[in-house]
């Protein structure tokens, strides 16, 4: 069963939704922007469902917007999760800060 976790963002767009899919492997769909408040909210949301960030085994990124990809490196480094995304999105992981600045008006 999917669980909705709503995360705050520092962007005018407001909060972003990510989804936790329980089962094997434990999967997170999208991860929110790279921001301390967002990370804290993600950890709290996972805890509500009995999980920690380190439990994630698979991270699926739906698209390259900063409010969906920012914490990908943190999730993968802390959990060892596999990262699945379309090849189009790969450059956004290579240099997050450059992409963040490019999309700042978002």
C-alpha positions, -999 to +999 in steps of 0.1 A: +000+000+000+014+034-009+018+060+018+017+097+010+043+119+027+040+156+022+072+175+025+078+213+029+099+231+003+117+264+003+101+271-031+070+292-039+054+261-053+048+249-017+049+214-004+057+183-025+043+148-023+065+117-021+053+082-017+065+052+003+057+018-012+059-009+014+070-044+003+101-058-011+120-037-019+110-008+003+106+020-022+105+058-020+091+077-050+107+111-052+125+126-022+120+164-020+145+192-023+178+194-006+168+214+025+172+206+063+135+210+069+126+187+041+150+160+053+136+163+089+100+160+075+110+130+053+125+112+083+095+120+104+071+107+077+091+075+073+090+070+111+052+073+111+052+042+090+078+024+111+108+030+088+141+050+088+158+066+058+184+038+060+157+012+054+149+025+018+161+000-008+149+017-040+145+053-049+125+062-080+127+097-093+098+106-115+112+138-131+141+163-127+124+192-109+144+204-079+115+198-055+117+161-064+154+152-067+173+173-042+176+147-014+185+118-038+222+118-029+214+118+008+189+090+005+212+068-016+243+075+006+225+068+038+205+038+027+225+022-001+193+023-022+192+018-059+183+049-079+159+045-108+151+073-132+148+081-168+182+088-185+171+124-192+172+131-155+209+120-150+225+155-156+204+169-127+221+145-103+256+152-116+256+189-105+226+196-082+238+231-072+242+243-108+208+230-117+193+245-085+207+279-094+195+276-130+159+268-118+159+293-089+130+313-104+109+281-101 
